[in-house]
Amino acid sequence: MPLDPYALCPGGRDKKIRFCCPNMLKELEQVIQLLESGQPSACLAYIETIEKTHPDCACLTKAKISIHRAEERWDDVLHIAEQFYRREPENPAAAAEYALALTITGNAKLAVETLIDAFERSETGKIHSGLLQGALQVATYLVLGGHITPALGIGRVLRAIPVTAEKANLLLYRATSEDSVPLIIRDWDFDYNCPDAFPGKETFEEAAVFIRLMRWKEALALLEPLTQHADTWPTIWRNIATIQLWLLDNDKATEALKMYASLPNTPTDDAVDAEMFRLLNMPNPLGDPMQVLNVEYIISDADKALESLLSSSMLQQVDLPPGVPISPPPRGFFMLMSRPFPEAGTPPTLENWPLLRGIVMLFGKETDREARLDIHSLPDYERENAEQVLRDSLGDMMQFPGNILEERPASKTQSMLEYEFCFPSLERRNNLGRFDQLSDEYKKTKFIESWLASPLGLLDGKTPSEATAEPKYKIPLLVAVRIIETWYADPAVPVGDILRTRLGLPQEEIITLPERTDPQETAGDAPLAVLDDYPVWRWHRFNVEKLPTEVLAEGLEVVLGMYEFRSASRFAEEILNRPLDSMDFEIRIMAFEALIADSHRNGNVEQAFLWVDRAKNESTAKGISVAAWYIHEITLHLSQGNGKEASAAIAYLMKNHGDEPDVMEALHKLFIQLGMFNPDGTPSEAWSRALSNGQADREAEQQIWTPDAAVPGNTTPPSKLWVPD
């Protein structure tokens, strides 16, 4: 592509190339030709030659950075970009390149500061396109690096600018759907609703304009003096904390949030939110640290060790799950249990059934490694007990102490919430409902009692039961319970409600919106405006019966996108409580999908089947295909190990709906998700290994359908979807 001498300087200078680099047009054209012909090394050498006589050419610097970026040589990019920025601090392209390099090389705080400085130097309404694109890239890498809050702040600014709006919306969707990040962090924002009675309202509105222009330092300078009026509007401290979080000044943000939560006129709900947000941004919010360990032990004789492990009542051999990438595969794969299984036929109870302590894998000797035994996912407080079990089984065959391969910090509270029961696969299959009940009973009783007696740093070393006697711990206790609900929120097991009752704390209040003259009335063309006064993390508290259907539908779409399942289940159930013909059926489909997934996720497979059956009936009544619901049914049967029922459902689907678009593709995706097949339709390595280890006989007995098998009752040849063309 020929060089346009009247194009703006790509190096960020506010001049056309002809006037920025008038004596270098031929050289710049040569740079372009070398890049377009795929000769980056030659281009780089050529640039460095030219720079000897033209050392300060922004166009050349930008090209050199682009070459290093394309080859991911980020240390070189950082070095060149920093020199570029120091040389031309007013250059928006230099600032953007430097900020991006800082973000990727791990200095997110300085990256955001550099970016904000560049926006504050820019003339309002004339922000350089390179700076806008750079901000978008910085925000993207902030999300990848776990810095969600500043990424959201940047994304919301860029969403209001037409040239970056589309990509900014995609960025915001990605950031707000990071379900590994607590919802309150993903939904946290600046509060622009300053009351008219606030003495500093005029200054606040000026600062709000700067916020929307990403001139955050200037906004902060205006807002900080307004804290003298915090007795009128304590949220000023919350807003200051939000800007400091955007700037990654976490220490100052922490102090501001503490101040906001401590003010007497801050509503209790808001104080709890602020403390919860602050603590969830810390590595151990409750102050009950522990480590989850992966430990390796050298074994002298793998064959004898395997015999001993198989004979231990504290270890249960299980199949290596399909899709688990372990190479070479272990000689033995075991559950390490808290107690032996009771005698066959004994009904499982909390007192007689074992909990899972960790996963044990035995590996034989390899060319460059001794035989070894690894324990994975072992809580550090269980290590002594686990090693005693292994000593009893293996004796001198096992070398102590073991070598810690990995330590992952965790909360003891969260670890206790995630306890799992052990079971032989057949026992689990035959008593699925009872084991789900057992898990629920554990959380309602054993977990509650253990946690109430656990000292927490959040409570200055006191246990929750002890702290409840002192009024100063009311907010910390409410925060602790809310954090537990963040980690575990199953409506069928209301752990938070039980804890609040045991501690004498108030339950969360139901939010009822003002009555409307027309129950189906919405807020103009934006139904979600009805909910805008409330953060998404409180939506589960709405009195859903009072919400218009349009609001429920759009709200359900939002909370599903944010993985907020408590609200999703309440919105979806209310939608399905309303008459079939009172809404578009697509809304009901979304509600059914949400409830089936929620029931399955919470282990209530029986309820999931009921939702599937109801969805089939309603679809039939509306003259709509039921194929999608059979896919759900197959998934549920397979999750229970019911191969015969899954096979029957697949056969019915193939016979009655095999000619419908997307049905075969949906089955294909399902088996890929289960780890049974590769994307090209061939059996996965893990699944083939499982079959060769004896799985095939069990599945033949249960008549599991396979892709090349004939469909019972169907005379057409087997589908070839699974075989690549």
Secondary structure, 3 states (H helix, E strand, C coil): CCCCCCCECCCCCCCEHHHHCCCCHHHHHHHHHHHHCCCHHHHHHHHHHHHCCCCCCHHHHHHHHHHHHHCCCHHHHHHHHHHHHHHCCCCHHHHHHHHHHHHHCCCHHHHHHHHHHHHHHCCCCCCCHHHHHHHHHHHHHHHHCCCHHHHHHHHHHHHCCHHHHHHHHHHHHHHHCCCCCCHHHHCCCCCCCCCCCCCCHHHHHHHHHHHHCCCHHHHHHHHHHHHHHCCCCCHHHHHHHHHHHHCCCHHHHHHHHHHHHHCCCCCHHHHHHHHHHHHHCCCCCCCCEEEEEEEEEEECCHHHHHHHHHHCCCEEECCCCCCCCCCCCCCEEEEEECCCCCCCCCCCCCCCCCEEEEEEEEECCECCECCEEEEEEEEHHHHHHHHHHHHHHHHHHECCCCEEEEEEEEEHHHHHHCCCECCCHHHHHHCHHHHHHHHHHHHHHHHHHHHHCCCCHHHCCCCHHHHCCCHHHHHHHHHHHHHHHHHCCECCECHHHHHHHHHCCCCCCCECCCCCCCCCCCCCCCHHHHHCCCCHHHHHHECHHHCCHHHHHHHHHHHHHCCCHHHHHHHHHHHHHCCHHHCCHHHHHHHHHHHHHHHHHCCCHHHHHHHHHHHHHHHHHCCCCCHHHHHHHHHHHHHCCCHHHHHHHHHHHHHHHCCCCCHHHHHHHHHHHCCCECCCCCECHHHHHHHHHHHHHHHHHCCCCCCCCCCCCCCCCCCCCCCCC
